[in-house]
Amino acid sequence: MLRNSEFFDAKYYGDQVRSSEGKVPKDLVSHYESVGWRFGLDPHQLFSTNGYLAENPDVWKAGVCPLDHYEKWGRAEQRTVVTVAEYDRRHHSKQIIRRVELLDLTHYQAQVPSERFSDVLRALDHYLETGWRIGLDPHPTFSTAGYLHDNGDVADDGIDPLTHFVHHGYFEGRLRVDPVAFAQPGYRTPDSPWAAEIRESLSAYLRHLAIDFDADDVDLHGDVFAFEVQVDWFDSDFYLDLYDDVAKVGIPAFTHFVLTGHREGRFPNPAIRAELTLRDDTERVLLARTLSVRPSDEGGHDGPGLRSGSSVITEIIDRGLIEGDRVVIAFAHDDYVEHVGGIQIVSAREEVMFREVGDSYVSIFPHRESLALSASPPDEFLVRCRIGGELIDGTFPLVEFAQAFSGWFAEQSVVVVMHSILGHSPEAIEVSVELLRPSVACWWVHDYSAHCQNYRLTRNGVNWCGDPAPDSQSCQLCSFGHVRGQHLDRVRSLIDDVDWVFAAPSEVAAEQSVGGHTPLPRRPLVIPHGSIWRDGAARDAHCENEKVRIAFVGHPAAIKGWNRFVAFVSDAGAEAANFEFFHLGIGEQFIPGVTFVELRPEPRGRSVATKKLLDHGIDAVVNFVDGKETFNFVTFEAMAAGCCIVTSSRSGNVIAAATDENLVIEVGDDFSKFDYSSLHNEILRKRRNDVGEFRFTGLTPALIAEVTK
Amino acid sequence: MTLEIFTSVNLAYLPQASVLAESVRKYAPEARFTLVLVNALPERESSHARRLESGLFDDVVTAEGLIGSDHESWMFGYDVVEACTALKGRALVKLLERGNPALYLDPDTALFGPLVDVTKAMSSSSVVLTPHQLDPVAADSPAVDEEICTLAHGIYNFGMFGVSPTDEGRRFATWWASRLEELCVDDIGRGLFVDQRWGDLVPSFFPNFSILRHAGVNFASWNMHQRFLTIDERGDYLVNGDPLVMFHFTKALGIGFEIAKMKMADNPIVADLWRWYLERVDFFSMDLGPTRWSYGFYRNGSEILKVERENYRSLPQNNRPRDPFSGMRLFSDRAWE
């Protein structure tokens, strides 16, 4: 009957037989009927052997040749025929396994000493007829009893586990059971290592999602389709709707999530999905709340004890903390020793540089850290300070301190440096600067706090705004719009009343500071903080079969593009097989598929980030910030390690610096449409093997030298 | 001439009307803003009363003020949405008597820019209409559904329309108000959708009309698929290149927001507007206590069902109960003995 079948193509079939057996039998039809279908060979490109068996489970249960069945009964019964291409496409991420591939002749023969199997097909026939019923294992890695133990529905249907696994279980994500593991006492009981491992990974994932749930409440046992727990943080309908691969195989949603889904970073409910994948930032915008003007600090002093400014001067004199002919008084928004960030790095570095030439460095910061300017009257504005790296006890009025300082240190040359105005009282600083009579007053454009309290210039704290006109619609509607006017008035008054030298660490920062609608009065001098020195050292070349390693470096904040990185990882899908993802930072975020590497400061040598990037063979660093970075140390540290920088055109000095080093990989502004394959190839092409280190060259000492030459 | 801007609400929508009023103060400070209150006046010293007297609204006109002593009989025939929309007709007639142009704005709208283009259109037309959509979409576009919705609910959105104090403008107002007396109902099958479907007849009946073809006017979820919000170099919003003038936050506290959120995926800057609006509504809701519609209950406190209103409306005028709020149920033809 098959000889006349429209679904038997002798040439098509013959080519398959030749490629698998090296020769072609004369009677191809008989070969297919007796042997070929068992090996999963297809008689015609429009008839998939395994596809027909998968669509018609009663046929494979009967153990008959599928094309034979179709011609005799299936066509009349309008049974589904699947093309070869369709069957391959359906399981695009997995290769078809044939039963014969999971029968090891030697292993099986050893279990049946009373019979002699001439080939694997004879052994397979024996297994399908008898062997599985008496608990024989077809392969060293496939436990018959274990599979039936874990899949009660298969056992109930009386199906042989090998056929079920090949035709259904494999594609449904069911696992084959190792005979050795199955032989262990307590296999897949709630107390087994398997259960403990699932609980541990589930707990870690739920912790990352901030879901308070005790994984011990999930009663894990062998029958994977039996357990189901009603929890308010898991939305089955949402899960099945989002993950149609789970819905198609009919596994209960929660079962899939517990056994597999959480390891793949799948979302248990829509709120978490929205929170973690704010790719277009719409939700972040909608959640932003309008800031109000900071109330007065009057009567609100807390923290270290209040002391007078003159008592601080007395202590400075008694302890000899001020030395040399020059004193640098630098205003920052926080204590550079206690916090991590670009401005803090600069302050720490400057303090060392000035100390090495015999100058004194006084870092002054608000007693109450805030992005909002202080509303205290100028003479009541309180600050703290660190001199020569040493923190001075207590909180004191800035103006009082400046008055006392100007009296006692009149012989010293004073340099005033503005690293950040945030949290300060511009009026108190203006009075203080007048008292201090500096030889030069420097204003660094480390950020855009001279233009808005939102120092990153992001509308609603999310999308780059570029310094719009304060009375424009977008500024008025922005969550910072209410405070911007007052912020600008106060800061600009300070800027206008002091003869500042403006400096920016990059052309991008300089251009932005005069290119918006609230420009600085003068274009800043461009004094980059430093550059990469390549000292001839080299890293290992990328091996051909190695995955590309991509990292996010730093604090996992949305403003730094962390959410976009998480989405980048989770959307990789099948492409993830070509990548390894890393997060280098201080606190682990437990993102499935992302390896965490802790960053701890080291005193000398290459920067800690550069060293860690090299240690872990990172090929590329993503920098998905939305906003014109003024400098971005992470980018330089990564480039020093030879890493490509994956970023967008909107990242300011990130893309500028990476372009200069020919290490930029520019992605579109819509971070949702990555071409992972192209990215993979471009990283391999662009990454550098020569490495170096980032060296500071252009901080305030360089600025002073530039100004006074 | 003074531009007469008016809106129509019950007390539950006072927060939204407050946001609108605030925006009118900002972008049309010269206009007189009238609140048509489809509700009994709230008790003196109540939070709602304080809001009405806060200065946000230049005038407050009640249903009783517009209809007269027969207002209860009139109001019984309509649910709250129908009543709020039906009274627009009478309010329009009244405002035109002042000899000024009148611009109606739905309470869930807000101005974001001056009304220059709107008033310019009103200066040369008797009736100015704002269509739901300004451009057709491709035949295979899913947005064809929006066009079908427009066909069912009215070509022109009556959340914003303008009428000049011309003879034709007054004729339109009189005609429209007359239709809204009894036929301001949601009955799509009959071709009626409250006040709005009547607007489809304007081009036929009142030739001195104009359609305001301005993408920044009456920007809403029903045209978000074809109007895209951008920001110009200065920081001002543009809608397909036109300045943003008015956005319609339809059903903002319910399904309207969910629909808009879905569409924000392709029009993300719209999130700026919604963020601001929901925050302002929240602000204007904070000091207002609970409220209920004064025409929503019988005098014994039980709620009036929609079917009872429909039954009442189906009766000839001279067969209707004189005091429908007295508590007589109208389930049967002769329930009132």
Interface residues (C-beta under 8 A of the other chain):
Chain A: D280 D281 T282 V285 L286 A288 R289 T290 R459 N460 C465 P468 A469 S472 Q473 S474 C475 L477 C478 S479 H517
Chain B: F112 G113 I231 R234 G235 D236 Y237 L244 K261 M264 A265 P268 A271 D272 L273 W274 R275 W276 L278 E279
